[in-house]
Amino acid sequence: MAKMGIDKNKIRWIYQDSFSDTENLCVILFDIMPLQIIHEIVSAGTSAQHSENAPGHVLVFMFQGVSKRRSHIVAYYFIEGSIEPMFLAETIKEVVHAVLKTTYTVLALVCNHSSLNVTTMDLLSQTNNHTLACHSFKLRGRTIFIVYDVPQLYLSIRNHFHESGEIVLDEKTARWSHLIEVINFFKGEPYCLLSIMEDDINLTEESKKDVQLAIATLSHKTAVSLRLLSEHGHRKMNKDINDMNVYMDSAAVIAQLDSLLSCTSGPQSKYEYQSGYKEWVHKHSFHHKKWAEYILKLKTVRFPTADDELKLRSERCIDCYIKTLLSFQGIWKYLSGKSVKSLSLERLNQNKLQRMFKLIKKKIGTRQLTSKDFTTTLQAVEKQVEKNKRQNSCLLA
């Protein structure tokens, strides 16, 4: 059972916030936030009883502009019990319909690749006629693309690599043990390029959720360090030079993964944008070639020592990454047809929604978040965000 729903005031603001057709483009982000279930005492005549219908989750939808930097929480639903794919699919349609009634075009849904979301997206795409691809669906005559959050996909690849101990990409094998060896090799060296330490490789339950740590682990710096180890480490490690090629294979795989991230995740800092390491998509950018390349290369990814459960999770992750690349191609084709000159891929991930969740948790502090807390805290956070926007210091930038 669900409570609350679409915020009609936010929909009205979006409707009034009208620009040209090329600027009235958006995506809908959604995610589920767990709540602490509080069984309240409810009066019933002369006796008291526990309420068994306390919501355990809140399903949150955020409107995010593509051409213009704007975002609003447009709907949230308190959920009692488990969330079924059919209910989620119908709720998504309800929210998308509400936004489509404004002047905006919804280009995509953006979510993580949980089994619930993947099953729901499959339900939505199955409503298409069979001429449409499985990375999109039709609603009110419009094509809505399905995008899985790239930072979460990359995090899962790192976690699956750690759990399996090996990852194969494009017929080359990288080993997790090589990361430990390269850290030890460069420990204390003044010219060390690595931005990770040994503690960062021994993953805990907390560090398994750390996207930035995953990016640092499977990064260009790590790949270069492994190349240096392969070329110059045989003496210090007392190994035959012919035995060092395995480190070069690990370097090649991690370099490929870093390149995958750079073509699917937009600049997330001023440095990344100015350095050109991650640039916006435009007509002549490197993204188009790389997207086509990685649609094929990701099909070669394997985790050789994975058990059946890990194999299922890893296959779902890789399949979702491929679908996301196909969606990026479809979105760019649509945008270029509308004479849109550039696209920030950061507008196609969940960063803003996740930052909003973090601000809510920070506001609550050490207390457990309940359904009562969520509404009041969300309002307080949104007011603070708007205040900071007016001061040109947006918390969600």
C-alpha positions in Angstrom: 0.0 0.0 0.0 1.3 3.5 -0.8 0.6 6.9 0.6 1.3 10.5 -0.6 1.9 10.9 -4.3 2.6 13.6 -6.9 3.3 17.1 -5.7 1.0 19.2 -7.8 2.7 22.4 -6.8 6.0 21.2 -8.2 4.3 20.1 -11.4 2.8 23.6 -11.6 6.2 25.2 -11.1 7.6 23.0 -13.9 4.7 24.0 -16.2 5.3 27.7 -15.6 9.1 27.2 -16.0 8.7 27.2 -19.8 11.6 27.6 -22.3 12.1 26.6 -25.9 11.6 23.0 -27.2 15.4 22.4 -27.0 15.5 23.5 -23.4 12.3 21.8 -22.2 14.0 18.5 -21.9 14.2 16.4 -18.8 14.8 13.0 -17.3 13.0 11.4 -14.3 15.2 9.9 -11.6 13.8 7.5 -9.0 15.1 5.5 -6.1 14.0 3.9 -2.9 15.1 5.1 0.6 14.7 2.8 3.6 12.7 4.1 6.6 12.8 3.0 10.2 9.4 1.3 11.0 7.9 2.8 14.2 4.9 0.9 15.5 2.9 3.7 16.9 0.3 3.3 19.8 -3.1 4.1 18.4 -6.2 4.7 20.6 -9.1 2.3 19.9 -12.0 2.9 22.3 -10.7 2.3 25.8 -7.8 0.1 24.7 -4.5 0.7 22.8 -3.1 -1.2 19.9 0.0 -1.2 17.7 -0.2 0.1 14.2 1.0 -2.7 11.9 0.9 -0.5 8.7 4.0 1.6 9.2 5.8 2.3 5.9 9.3 0.8 5.6 10.3 2.6 2.4 9.8 5.8 0.5 9.9 5.8 -3.3 11.2 9.2 -4.5 10.9 10.7 -8.0 13.1 13.7 -9.1 12.6 15.8 -12.2 16.0 16.8 -13.7 16.6 19.2 -16.6 18.9 18.1 -19.4 19.6 21.4 -21.2 19.0 23.6 -18.1 20.3 22.9 -14.6 17.2 22.5 -12.6 15.8 19.7 -10.4 12.8 19.1 -8.2 11.4 16.2 -6.1 8.1 15.8 -7.9 6.6 12.8 -6.1 7.2 10.4 -3.2 5.3 7.4 -2.0 5.5 5.8 1.4 5.4 2.0 0.9 4.1 -0.5 3.4 5.6 -4.0 2.8 7.5 -5.1 -0.3 7.4 -3.2 -3.6 6.1 -5.2 -6.5 7.4 -4.6 -10.1 3.8 -4.1 -11.4 3.1 -1.4 -8.8 6.4 0.3 -9.6 5.7 0.2 -13.3 2.3 1.8 -12.8 3.7 4.5 -10.5 6.4 5.4 -13.0 3.7 5.8 -15.7 1.7 8.0 -13.4 4.7 10.3 -12.7 5.8 10.5 -16.3 2.3 11.2 -17.5 2.1 14.2 -15.0 5.4 15.6 -16.3 4.4 15.1 -19.9 1.3 17.2 -19.3 3.7 20.2 -18.8 5.7 21.7 -21.6 8.6 19.3 -21.0 9.7 16.2 -23.0 10.8 13.3 -20.8 13.8 11.7 -22.5 14.7 8.9 -20.0 14.1 7.2 -16.8 17.3 6.9 -14.6 17.5 4.3 -11.9 20.0 1.8 -10.3 20.2 -1.8 -11.6 18.6 -3.6 -8.7 16.6 -6.7 -9.6 13.4 -4.9 -8.8 14.2 -2.0 -11.2 15.4 -4.3 -14.0 12.3 -6.5 -13.8 10.1 -3.3 -13.8 12.0 -1.9 -16.8 11.5 -5.2 -18.6 7.7 -4.9 -17.9 7.6 -1.4 -19.3 9.6 -2.4 -22.4 7.4 -5.4 -23.0 4.4 -3.1 -23.5 6.1 -2.0 -26.7 5.5 -3.6 -30.0 8.4 -5.8 -31.0 10.0 -3.3 -33.3 11.3 -1.3 -30.3 14.5 -2.1 -28.5 14.5 -3.3 -24.9 16.3 -0.2 -23.7 13.3 2.0 -24.3 9.5 2.0 -24.2 6.6 4.1 -25.5 4.3 6.3 -23.4 1.7 8.7 -24.9 3.4 8.2 -28.2 6.8 9.3 -27.0 9.9 7.1 -26.7 11.3 7.0 -23.1 14.9 5.6 -22.9 16.0 3.5 -19.9 19.3 4.6 -18.3 20.9 2.7 -15.4 23.0 4.9 -13.1 26.6 4.7 -14.4 28.3 5.3 -11.0 26.4 2.4 -9.5 27.2 0.2 -12.4 30.9 1.0 -12.1 30.8 0.3 -8.3 29.2 -3.1 -9.0 32.0 -4.0 -11.5 34.6 -3.1 -8.8 32.7 -5.2 -6.2 32.3 -8.2 -8.5 36.0 -8.0 -9.4 36.9 -8.0 -5.7 34.5 -10.9 -4.9 35.6 -13.0 -7.9 39.3 -12.1 -7.7 39.6 -11.9 -11.5 37.9 -10.1 -14.4 38.2 -10.9 -18.1 37.7 -8.1 -20.6 38.6 -8.3 -24.3 40.4 -11.6 -23.7 42.8 -10.1 -21.1 42.6 -11.1 -17.4 43.1 -8.7 -14.4 43.7 -10.1 -10.9 42.7 -8.4 -7.7 45.9 -9.7 -6.0 47.9 -7.5 -8.5 46.3 -4.4 -6.9 47.7 -5.5 -3.5 51.1 -6.1 -5.1 51.3 -2.8 -6.8 50.4 -0.9 -3.6 53.1 -2.7 -1.7 55.6 -2.2 -4.6 55.2 1.6 -4.5 54.7 2.0 -0.8 56.9 4.8 0.5 58.0 5.8 -3.0 58.1 9.6 -3.6 56.9 9.2 -7.2 54.0 6.9 -6.4 51.0 7.7 -8.7 48.5 5.6 -6.8 45.5 7.3 -5.1 44.6 4.1 -3.1 46.1 2.4 -0.1 46.1 -1.2 1.1 43.1 -0.5 3.4 41.1 0.6 0.3 41.6 -2.8 -1.3 40.5 -4.8 1.7 36.8 -3.9 1.2 34.4 -3.6 4.1 30.6 -3.4 3.9 30.9 0.4 4.1 33.6 0.7 1.4 31.6 -1.6 -0.9 29.2 1.3 -1.2 31.8 4.0 -1.9 31.6 5.0 -5.5 34.5 7.4 -5.4 36.8 4.7 -4.0 35.7 2.3 -6.8 36.6 5.0 -9.4 40.0 5.6 -7.7 40.7 1.8 -7.7 39.9 1.2 -11.3 41.5 4.4 -12.6 44.1 5.5 -15.1 46.6 6.0 -12.2 46.2 2.4 -11.2 46.7 1.2 -14.8 49.9 3.3 -15.2 51.3 2.0 -11.9 50.7 -1.6 -13.0 52.5 -0.9 -16.3 55.5 0.5 -14.4 55.5 -2.6 -12.1 55.4 -4.8 -15.2 58.3 -3.0 -16.9 60.6 -2.3 -13.9 59.5 -4.5 -11.0 61.2 -7.8 -11.7 64.4 -7.0 -9.9 62.8 -5.7 -6.7 60.3 -8.6 -6.7 63.0 -11.2 -7.7 61.0 -12.4 -10.6 61.8 -13.4 -14.2 61.0 -10.6 -16.6 58.9 -12.9 -18.6 56.7 -13.5 -15.6 55.8 -9.8 -15.4 53.4 -9.8 -18.5 50.5 -10.7 -16.2 50.7 -7.3 -14.6 50.5 -5.7 -18.1 47.3 -7.6 -18.7 45.8 -6.2 -15.4 46.9 -2.8 -16.5 45.2 -3.2 -19.9 41.9 -4.3 -18.3 41.8 -1.4 -15.8 42.8 1.1 -18.5 39.8 -0.2 -20.5 37.5 0.2 -17.5 38.7 3.7 -16.9 38.1 4.5 -20.5 34.6 3.1 -20.2 33.9 5.4 -17.3 35.2 8.4 -19.0 32.9 7.9 -22.0 29.8 7.2 -19.9 30.2 9.6 -16.9 30.3 13.4 -17.4 32.7 15.9 -15.7 31.9 15.9 -12.0 34.3 18.7 -11.1 35.8 21.9 -12.6 39.2 20.1 -12.9 37.7 17.2 -14.9 36.0 19.6 -17.3 39.0 21.9 -17.8 41.5 19.1 -18.1 39.4 17.5 -20.9 39.6 14.1 -19.2 35.8 14.0 -19.2 34.1 16.3 -21.7 30.5 16.9 -22.7 29.1 15.0 -25.6 29.0 16.9 -28.8 29.0 16.2 -32.5 32.7 15.5 -32.8 33.4 14.2 -29.3 35.1 10.8 -28.6 31.9 9.4 -27.0 30.3 8.1 -30.2 33.2 5.9 -31.2 33.7 4.6 -27.6 30.0 3.8 -27.1 29.9 1.6 -30.2 33.2 0.0 -29.1 32.1 -0.8 -25.6 28.7 -2.2 -26.6 30.8 -5.0 -28.2 33.6 -5.1 -25.6 31.3 -5.4 -22.6 29.9 -8.6 -24.1 33.4 -10.2 -23.5 33.3 -9.5 -19.7 33.5 -12.5 -17.5 34.3 -13.2 -13.8 35.9 -16.7 -14.2 35.7 -17.9 -10.6 32.2 -16.5 -9.9 29.7 -18.8 -8.3 26.1 -19.0 -9.7 24.8 -16.1 -7.5 27.6 -13.7 -8.5 27.4 -14.8 -12.1 23.7 -13.7 -12.2 24.5 -10.4 -10.5 27.4 -9.7 -12.8 25.5 -10.6 -15.9 22.7 -8.3 -14.9 25.2 -5.4 -14.3 26.9 -5.8 -17.7 23.6 -6.2 -19.5 22.4 -2.9 -17.9 25.6 -1.2 -18.9 25.1 -2.2 -22.5 21.5 -1.1 -22.5 22.6 2.3 -21.0 25.1 2.7 -23.9 22.4 2.0 -26.4 20.2 4.6 -24.6 22.9 7.2 -24.8 23.1 6.6 -28.6 19.4 7.0 -28.9 19.2 10.1 -26.7 22.0 11.8 -28.6 20.3 10.9 -32.0 17.1 12.6 -30.7 19.0 15.7 -29.3 21.1 16.2 -32.5 17.8 16.0 -34.5 16.6 18.9 -32.3 19.9 20.9 -33.0 21.1 20.5 -29.4 24.8 21.1 -29.5 26.1 19.4 -26.3 25.0 17.1 -23.5 26.4 16.6 -20.0 26.2 12.9 -19.1 26.1 13.9 -15.4 22.5 15.0 -16.2 21.8 11.3 -17.0 22.9 9.8 -13.6 21.5 9.9 -10.1 24.0 12.1 -8.5 21.6 14.9 -7.5 19.0 12.5 -6.1 21.7 10.7 -4.1 23.0 14.0 -2.8 19.5 15.0 -1.7 19.3 11.7 0.2 22.6 12.4 1.9 21.4 15.9 2.9 18.3 14.4 4.4 20.3 11.9 6.4 22.7 14.6 7.5 19.8 16.7 8.7 18.4 13.8 10.7 21.8 13.1 12.3 22.1 9.9 14.3 18.3 9.4 14.5 16.6 6.8 12.4 14.6 8.3 9.5 10.9 7.7 9.8 8.0 8.6 7.4 7.1 11.5 9.7 10.7 12.8 9.6 11.0 12.5 5.8 8.4 15.0 4.8 9.5 17.8 7.2 13.2 17.1 6.6 12.7 17.1 2.8 10.9 20.5 3.0 13.8 21.9 5.1 16.4 20.6 2.8 14.7 21.9 -0.3 14.4 25.4 1.2 18.1 25.3 2.1 19.0 24.2 -1.5 16.9 27.0 -3.0 18.5 29.5 -0.6 22.0 28.3 -1.7 21.0 28.5 -5.4 20.1 32.1 -4.9 23.5 32.7 -3.3 25.2 31.0 -6.3 26.4 28.2 -4.0 24.1 25.3 -4.8 24.4 22.3 -2.4 23.5 20.0 -5.3 25.9 21.4 -7.9 
